[in-house]
Each structure stands twice: as C-alpha cells, then as structure tokens.
Amino acid sequence: MDEELNALFRLSLTKGIGPTTCRQLLERFGSAQATLMASEKGLLEAGLAPQHVESLKHSEVSVEEELRLAQEHGVKILTWNDKDYPHNLRFIYDPPPLLYVKGGLKHEDSLAMAIVGSRLCSYYGQSQAERFARVLGRAGFTIVSGLARGIDTSAHLGALKAGARTVAVMGCGLASIYPRENAELAEKIGKQGAIVSELPMRTPPDKANFPPRNRLISGLSLGVVVIEAGQKSGSLVTARWALEQGKEVFALPGQIDSPYSRGTHKLIKEGAKLVEDVSDILEELGPVAEGLDTCPEPERSIRESTSEDLEIGISGDLKSKNLKSSNLKIERPLPTLNPNEEKILSLLSSQPRTIDEITESSGLPAHVVSSNLTMLELKKLVKQLAGKRFVRG
C-alpha cells in the first residue's frame, strides 16, 4: 500500500474525523500525508476540535486490521481515485473518501433510482415499494435503498424478483448486517448488486450514522421515490439530501388519514412530483429515460405480464419497450364466484381487514366468512397477512 493511501486510511479511521471533515482537511493541506504531518496549530486553524487533533496526532488505529477485516468479509475498499468509484457519487458535495463495497458496482448503476420509506409502514406501502422497484428494475434501473425494515426491504425484494440490480447503503460497518433479520436478503443483494458503506468495518449501527448515510442513497441515484413516510421519517432527510444534490424527488400519495402518508403529502405540498405510476418518473427524467429503449428486459409475453405491471408503466409492446407510451390494461377474467364470495371480495382492498371486520360489514355468519375467505385465497383473489388480516390478492 502506498503512503498516501495508508494516510487516507488513518484519517478516515480516526475518531471524530468523518467524510466531510476529511474532505475539508484534504482541501486545506493538499493530501492525506500532508494532513498527518500538519502542526497542531494548523489543524486547529483548519477547524478541527482539540480532542480530534489529539486523536489524530496520537492515533493507534490499525490499517492492517481494517484491511484484514475487509478481506475476511469479501469487501473491496474504493477511494475517490479508483475507476470503480460510483460515477454519481463523485459529484455530490461530500463524497466519502473511502467506500466499502461487498458485491460489485457497475457502470450501469449510474442509471439508478432510490426507493425509500418508513420502517413502520402499511401493507399498501410495502406492496407499492415492491411494485415500483420491480417495474423500474425491469426497465433497466438499479434500485438503491437502505436495507432497513419496511419499505426499504420491499424495494430490494422487488428489484431481486425482477432480476434487476440493487444497492443497499448501510449505516454501519460491513462486518455486521443491520437489521439482523435481513442478513439473508443482504447475501442475495451482494450477489445481484452491492452492499456499500462509508464507515469502518466494525462501526455499530448508531442512530447518528443514518442521516449522513441517506446522502449516499440519494447521491447514488438520479432521483428518490418516497413511498410512505411519517412526519419525522428518515426518508424526508433523504429527500432533502436529494434536493441539495439537484436530484429529482418523487412521492407516492396515500390515505389522507394515515400517519404513514403525512410525510409524503408534505413533500408533495412542497413541490415533490406526485407519482401514480412509473411513467410519471420517466416523464420527469426527460432525455435520461429515452435511453431505456435499449435497456435489456426479460422476454415476457403479454399474457405473462400482469395487469398490475401494465397499470404502472410496462408497455403492451414488449419488443419496443416504449414505457412512456403505455396506458394498456389487461382485464383478467375472474374465476366463477358464489354470491357470498362476491360480497366478501367487494369488501376488500389493499387496506388489511380482520375477519371480525369483514363479518360485521358483510352481515354473514363468521363460519361462512371464514370458509369463503379460504376459497378466495385458493383462487388467488385474496391474500392473508400476519394477524389473520386480509387484502385483495
């Protein structure tokens, strides 16, 4: 390892020196080596706090240990000067001097869209996050999100189901995955995209790490789609970063009485683009979206494409892949239903309902509702969620 790279590692691993401070020091002194050699007075004049000057001057960080950990976990470390450093990140205000990558980043990841939202979310939000990720992925976009519970998880899953690339940006080091229940998902993402972080390998998932992490989610992307967000959701921080970086911000409307919609509705009031389908996103991207005509897409016949896909932008003419011109819907004939099944189905939507609620609204006996719900599930017209809640399939 050359001396400049070693010095850059020492800077980035020193407590109290984050990416922004590191960049400022490099601009002030010209290089990482010159920064390490600077006097205490010079470092203080550069704006470094006394305790951080002390940390830097008496740092005992082990660059060798950090590199060993990275190798052990199959992680590659990129610097600003590496040719594989993400193109989109180079142009944000404070790109990370070091980027830890598990998996692989590709040139095609420059055509990326972030999909973010609350950890606490509704079934509607989860299904829409997966839906948008799936269709955008088929169109050629890399889907970027944060691997968090809720909307982020659904976005990554939608991309994986579409066979698309997806990038997860972590708010901790890559020596451990957070949240733990997404460890298996993270493995799949690493094989079909990348998991990235700007933080040293053993950095724990402290809440202070996530707002800076969000600037990387927006920085890697051409725009940010906010699916569901409460008034204090971290997704709103991502949207603010996107605006500062000159990226597009999109927001999906929700129910007016839902706490999960307050953040997205606030964004729309403030000028975010309201999106109902993928064509709204492509229209806003303008010339960038025109290049999607040449993007590869899995061969699928019209019969294999669901009406749900077509409603949010997949063209009926799959050979032309003209996503912007699609308004086609395919009506699939419903299986034959008895009167009770028809009545129960008419009471269901994307908003989950319990058996008790369905029974009360239908006026049917509970055992009749239960047996007919089972039949509707078998006919793939109804889906059962956790807690014995039901939605339209």
C-alpha positions as CSV (number, residue, x, y, z in Angstrom):
1,M,0.0,0.0,0.0
2,D,1.4,3.4,-0.9
3,E,1.9,6.0,1.8
4,E,-0.9,8.4,0.6
5,L,-3.4,5.6,0.7
6,N,-2.2,4.5,4.1
7,A,-2.5,8.1,5.3
8,L,-6.0,8.3,3.9
9,F,-7.0,5.2,5.9
10,R,-5.5,6.7,9.1
11,L,-7.5,9.9,8.6
12,S,-10.8,8.1,7.9
13,L,-10.3,5.7,10.8
14,T,-9.5,8.4,13.4
15,K,-12.4,9.0,15.8
16,G,-14.1,12.4,15.2
17,I,-13.0,12.7,11.6
18,G,-15.9,11.9,9.3
19,P,-16.1,12.2,5.5
20,T,-16.9,15.9,5.4
21,T,-14.1,16.8,7.9
22,C,-11.7,14.5,5.9
23,R,-12.5,16.3,2.7
24,Q,-12.0,19.7,4.2
25,L,-8.6,18.7,5.6
26,L,-7.5,17.3,2.2
27,E,-8.6,20.5,0.5
28,R,-6.8,22.6,3.2
29,F,-3.5,20.6,3.2
30,G,-3.4,19.1,-0.3
31,S,-3.1,15.4,0.6
32,A,-3.7,12.9,3.4
33,Q,0.1,12.7,4.1
34,A,0.3,16.5,4.4
35,T,-2.6,16.5,6.8
36,L,-0.9,13.9,9.1
37,M,2.3,16.0,9.1
38,A,0.5,19.3,9.8
39,S,1.1,21.0,13.1
40,E,-1.4,21.0,15.9
41,K,-1.8,24.8,15.4
42,G,-2.5,24.2,11.7
43,L,-5.1,21.5,12.4
44,L,-6.9,23.8,14.9
45,E,-6.9,26.6,12.4
46,A,-8.4,24.2,9.9
47,G,-11.4,23.8,12.2
48,L,-10.5,20.5,13.9
49,A,-11.6,20.3,17.5
50,P,-8.8,20.0,20.1
51,Q,-9.8,16.4,21.1
52,H,-9.8,15.4,17.5
53,V,-6.4,16.9,16.9
54,E,-5.2,14.8,19.9
55,S,-6.8,11.7,18.4
56,L,-5.2,12.3,15.1
57,K,-1.7,13.0,16.5
58,H,-1.7,10.0,18.8
59,S,-3.8,7.6,16.8
60,E,-3.2,4.0,17.2
61,V,-5.6,2.8,14.5
62,S,-4.5,-0.3,12.7
63,V,-4.9,0.0,8.9
64,E,-3.7,-3.6,8.6
65,E,-6.5,-4.8,10.9
66,E,-9.1,-2.9,8.8
67,L,-7.8,-4.4,5.6
68,R,-7.8,-7.9,7.1
69,L,-11.4,-7.5,8.2
70,A,-12.4,-6.3,4.8
71,Q,-10.7,-9.3,3.1
72,E,-12.3,-11.7,5.6
73,H,-15.8,-10.4,4.7
74,G,-15.2,-10.2,1.0
75,V,-15.3,-6.4,1.0
76,K,-13.4,-4.2,-1.5
77,I,-12.4,-0.6,-0.4
78,L,-12.6,2.1,-3.1
79,T,-11.0,5.5,-2.9
80,W,-12.0,8.7,-4.8
81,N,-9.4,7.9,-7.4
82,D,-10.5,4.3,-8.2
83,K,-12.0,3.8,-11.6
84,D,-14.8,1.7,-10.0
85,Y,-15.8,4.5,-7.6
86,P,-19.5,5.3,-8.4
87,H,-19.9,8.0,-11.1
88,N,-22.9,9.6,-9.4
89,L,-21.2,9.9,-6.0
90,R,-18.2,11.8,-7.4
91,F,-20.4,14.9,-8.0
92,I,-22.1,15.3,-4.6
93,Y,-20.9,17.9,-2.1
94,D,-19.2,15.5,0.2
95,P,-18.4,12.1,-1.4
96,P,-16.9,9.6,1.0
97,P,-13.1,9.3,0.7
98,L,-13.4,5.6,1.2
99,L,-16.3,3.4,0.1
100,Y,-16.6,-0.2,1.4
101,V,-18.3,-2.4,-1.2
102,K,-19.5,-6.0,-0.9
103,G,-20.6,-7.4,-4.2
104,G,-19.8,-5.2,-7.2
105,L,-20.7,-1.8,-8.6
106,K,-21.0,-1.5,-12.4
107,H,-21.1,1.4,-14.8
108,E,-24.8,0.6,-15.5
109,D,-25.6,1.5,-11.8
110,S,-25.4,5.2,-12.9
111,L,-29.0,4.7,-14.1
112,A,-30.3,4.3,-10.5
113,M,-33.4,5.2,-8.6
114,A,-33.7,5.3,-4.8
115,I,-36.9,3.9,-3.2
116,V,-37.2,4.7,0.5
117,G,-39.8,5.0,3.2
118,S,-40.7,4.3,6.8
119,R,-39.7,1.2,8.8
120,L,-43.2,1.2,10.2
121,C,-45.5,1.1,7.2
122,S,-48.7,-0.3,5.8
123,Y,-49.3,-3.3,3.5
124,Y,-50.2,-0.7,0.8
125,G,-46.7,0.9,1.2
126,Q,-44.9,-2.4,1.1
127,S,-46.7,-3.6,-1.9
128,Q,-46.2,-0.3,-3.8
129,A,-42.5,-0.3,-2.9
130,E,-42.0,-3.8,-4.3
131,R,-44.2,-3.0,-7.3
132,F,-42.3,0.2,-8.3
133,A,-38.9,-1.5,-7.7
134,R,-39.9,-4.4,-9.9
135,V,-41.1,-2.3,-12.8
136,L,-38.2,0.2,-12.6
137,G,-35.8,-2.8,-12.4
138,R,-37.3,-4.4,-15.5
139,A,-36.9,-1.0,-17.3
140,G,-33.1,-1.1,-16.5
141,F,-32.8,0.9,-13.3
142,T,-30.6,-0.1,-10.4
143,I,-32.7,0.2,-7.2
144,V,-31.0,1.9,-4.3
145,S,-32.3,1.7,-0.7
146,G,-31.1,1.3,2.8
147,L,-31.8,-2.3,3.8
148,A,-34.0,-1.1,6.7
149,R,-37.2,-2.8,7.8
150,G,-40.4,-1.9,6.0
151,I,-40.3,0.0,2.7
152,D,-36.5,-0.5,2.1
153,T,-36.8,-4.2,2.4
154,S,-39.7,-4.3,0.0
155,A,-37.8,-2.2,-2.5
156,H,-34.8,-4.6,-2.5
157,L,-37.1,-7.6,-2.8
158,G,-38.9,-6.1,-5.8
159,A,-35.6,-5.5,-7.6
160,L,-34.4,-9.0,-6.9
161,K,-37.7,-10.5,-8.2
162,A,-37.3,-8.6,-11.4
163,G,-33.7,-9.9,-11.8
164,A,-32.5,-6.3,-11.5
165,R,-29.5,-4.8,-9.8
166,T,-30.0,-3.3,-6.4
167,V,-27.6,-1.5,-4.0
168,A,-28.1,-1.3,-0.2
169,V,-26.4,1.6,1.6
170,M,-25.6,0.8,5.2
171,G,-25.5,3.0,8.3
172,C,-22.9,0.7,9.9
173,G,-19.8,-1.2,9.0
174,L,-20.0,-4.2,6.8
175,A,-18.5,-6.6,9.4
176,S,-22.1,-7.0,10.5
177,I,-25.5,-6.6,8.9
178,Y,-28.3,-4.5,10.4
179,P,-31.1,-5.3,11.0
180,R,-30.0,-8.9,11.6
181,E,-33.2,-10.4,10.1
182,N,-32.1,-9.0,6.7
183,A,-28.9,-11.0,6.7
184,E,-30.2,-13.4,4.1
185,L,-31.5,-10.6,2.0
186,A,-28.2,-8.9,2.2
187,E,-26.5,-12.0,0.9
188,K,-28.8,-12.0,-2.2
189,I,-28.2,-8.3,-2.8
190,G,-24.4,-8.9,-2.7
191,K,-24.8,-11.4,-5.5
192,Q,-27.1,-9.3,-7.6
193,G,-25.7,-5.9,-6.8
194,A,-23.8,-4.4,-3.9
195,I,-23.9,-3.5,-0.2
196,V,-22.0,-0.3,0.5
197,S,-20.9,1.8,3.4
198,E,-18.6,4.7,4.1
199,L,-18.0,3.5,7.7
200,P,-15.1,1.4,9.0
201,M,-15.8,-2.3,9.1
202,R,-16.7,-2.6,12.8
203,T,-18.8,0.6,13.1
204,P,-22.0,-0.2,15.0
205,P,-25.5,0.9,13.7
206,D,-25.7,4.1,15.8
207,K,-28.6,6.4,15.0
208,A,-26.2,9.3,14.3
209,N,-24.9,7.3,11.3
210,F,-28.1,7.2,9.4
211,P,-28.7,10.9,8.3
212,P,-25.2,11.0,6.7
213,R,-25.9,7.6,5.2
214,N,-29.0,9.0,3.5
215,R,-27.0,11.4,1.4
216,L,-25.3,8.4,-0.2
217,I,-28.6,6.8,-1.1
218,S,-29.7,9.9,-2.9
219,G,-26.2,10.6,-4.2
220,L,-26.0,7.2,-5.9
221,S,-29.3,7.8,-7.7
222,L,-30.9,10.1,-10.3
223,G,-33.9,10.6,-8.0
224,V,-35.6,9.4,-4.9
225,V,-39.1,7.9,-4.7
226,V,-40.6,8.2,-1.2
227,I,-43.3,5.6,-0.7
228,E,-44.5,6.2,2.8
229,A,-43.1,8.5,5.5
230,G,-44.3,9.8,8.8
231,Q,-43.7,13.4,9.8
232,K,-40.3,12.6,11.3
233,S,-39.2,9.8,8.9
234,G,-35.6,9.5,7.9
235,S,-36.9,9.3,4.3
236,L,-37.6,13.0,4.5
237,V,-33.9,13.5,5.3
238,T,-33.1,11.5,2.1
239,A,-35.4,13.7,0.1
240,R,-33.7,16.9,1.5
241,W,-30.3,15.5,0.5
242,A,-31.7,14.8,-3.0
243,L,-32.9,18.4,-3.4
244,E,-29.5,19.7,-2.2
245,Q,-27.8,17.4,-4.7
246,G,-30.0,18.5,-7.6
247,K,-31.8,15.2,-7.8
248,E,-35.5,14.6,-8.5
249,V,-37.8,13.9,-5.6
250,F,-41.0,11.8,-6.2
251,A,-43.7,11.0,-3.6
252,L,-46.5,8.4,-3.7
253,P,-49.8,9.7,-2.3
254,G,-51.5,7.6,0.4
255,Q,-54.6,7.7,2.5
256,I,-55.3,11.2,4.0
257,D,-56.0,9.8,7.5
258,S,-52.9,7.6,7.6
259,P,-49.9,8.7,9.7
260,Y,-47.7,6.9,7.2
261,S,-48.8,9.4,4.5
262,R,-48.2,12.7,6.3
263,G,-44.5,12.9,5.3
264,T,-45.2,12.1,1.6
265,H,-48.1,14.5,1.4
266,K,-45.9,17.2,3.0
267,L,-43.3,16.6,0.2
268,I,-46.0,16.9,-2.4
269,K,-47.2,20.2,-1.0
270,E,-43.6,21.4,-1.0
271,G,-43.2,20.6,-4.7
272,A,-42.2,16.9,-4.9
273,K,-43.5,15.2,-8.1
274,L,-46.7,13.2,-7.3
275,V,-46.3,9.8,-8.8
276,E,-49.0,7.2,-9.6
277,D,-47.0,5.1,-12.0
278,V,-43.6,4.7,-13.5
279,S,-44.5,6.8,-16.5
280,D,-44.6,9.8,-14.1
281,I,-41.0,9.2,-13.2
282,L,-39.8,8.7,-16.7
283,E,-41.6,11.8,-17.9
284,E,-39.8,13.9,-15.2
285,L,-36.4,12.4,-16.1
286,G,-36.8,13.5,-19.7
287,P,-33.9,12.6,-22.0
288,V,-32.4,10.2,-19.5
289,A,-35.5,8.0,-19.8
290,E,-35.3,7.9,-23.6
291,G,-32.2,5.7,-23.2
292,L,-34.4,3.0,-21.7
293,D,-35.5,1.8,-25.1
294,T,-32.2,0.0,-25.4
295,C,-32.1,-1.5,-21.9
296,P,-32.5,-5.3,-21.8
297,E,-35.6,-6.7,-20.3
298,P,-36.6,-10.3,-19.7
299,E,-38.6,-11.8,-22.5
300,R,-42.3,-12.0,-21.4
301,S,-45.4,-12.3,-23.5
302,I,-48.4,-10.0,-22.9
303,R,-50.2,-13.0,-21.4
304,E,-47.4,-13.4,-18.8
305,S,-47.4,-9.7,-17.9
306,T,-49.9,-8.9,-15.1
307,S,-52.4,-6.1,-15.5
308,E,-50.8,-4.7,-12.3
309,D,-47.5,-4.3,-14.2
310,L,-49.1,-2.7,-17.1
311,E,-51.0,-0.2,-15.0
312,I,-47.8,1.3,-13.7
313,G,-45.9,1.6,-17.0
314,I,-44.9,-1.7,-18.6
315,S,-45.8,-1.4,-22.3
316,G,-48.0,-3.8,-24.0
317,D,-45.5,-3.9,-26.8
318,L,-42.6,-5.5,-25.0
319,K,-40.4,-5.6,-28.1
320,S,-40.5,-1.9,-28.5
321,K,-40.1,-1.3,-24.7
322,N,-41.7,2.1,-25.1
323,L,-42.5,2.5,-21.4
324,K,-43.7,6.1,-21.7
325,S,-46.5,5.4,-24.1
326,S,-48.2,2.6,-22.2
327,N,-51.7,3.1,-21.0
328,L,-52.7,-0.5,-21.7
329,K,-54.6,-2.6,-19.1
330,I,-55.4,-6.3,-19.5
331,E,-58.5,-7.5,-17.8
332,R,-58.1,-11.0,-16.5
333,P,-61.4,-12.9,-16.2
334,L,-62.3,-13.6,-12.6
335,P,-63.0,-17.2,-11.6
336,T,-66.6,-18.1,-11.0
337,L,-67.7,-16.8,-7.6
338,N,-70.7,-17.7,-5.5
339,P,-72.7,-14.8,-4.0
340,N,-71.0,-14.9,-0.7
341,E,-67.6,-14.8,-2.3
342,E,-68.6,-11.8,-4.4
343,K,-69.9,-10.0,-1.4
344,I,-66.7,-10.6,0.7
345,L,-64.4,-9.7,-2.2
346,S,-66.2,-6.4,-2.7
347,L,-65.4,-5.5,0.9
348,L,-61.7,-6.0,0.4
349,S,-59.0,-3.7,-0.9
350,S,-55.3,-3.0,-0.3
351,Q,-56.2,-1.9,3.2
352,P,-56.0,-5.0,5.5
353,R,-59.2,-6.1,7.3
354,T,-59.7,-8.7,10.0
355,I,-62.2,-11.5,9.9
356,D,-64.3,-9.7,12.5
357,E,-64.4,-6.5,10.4
358,I,-65.4,-8.5,7.3
359,T,-68.0,-10.4,9.2
360,E,-69.6,-7.2,10.6
361,S,-69.6,-5.5,7.2
362,S,-70.9,-8.4,5.3
363,G,-73.7,-9.4,7.7
364,L,-72.7,-13.1,7.1
365,P,-72.0,-15.6,9.9
366,A,-68.4,-15.9,11.0
367,H,-68.0,-19.5,9.8
368,V,-69.4,-18.6,6.3
369,V,-66.9,-15.7,6.1
370,S,-64.0,-17.9,7.1
371,S,-64.8,-20.7,4.7
372,N,-65.3,-18.3,1.8
373,L,-62.1,-16.4,2.5
374,T,-60.3,-19.8,2.3
375,M,-61.8,-20.4,-1.2
376,L,-60.9,-16.9,-2.3
377,E,-57.3,-17.5,-1.2
378,L,-57.2,-20.7,-3.2
379,K,-58.5,-18.7,-6.2
380,K,-55.7,-16.2,-5.6
381,L,-58.1,-13.3,-5.2
382,V,-57.4,-12.7,-1.6
383,K,-54.1,-12.7,0.4
384,Q,-53.8,-13.4,4.1
385,L,-51.4,-11.3,6.1
386,A,-50.0,-11.7,9.6
387,G,-52.6,-11.5,12.4
388,K,-55.3,-13.0,10.1
389,R,-55.8,-9.8,8.2
390,F,-56.9,-10.0,4.6
391,V,-56.4,-7.9,1.5
392,R,-57.2,-8.3,-2.2
393,G,-54.7,-10.6,-3.9
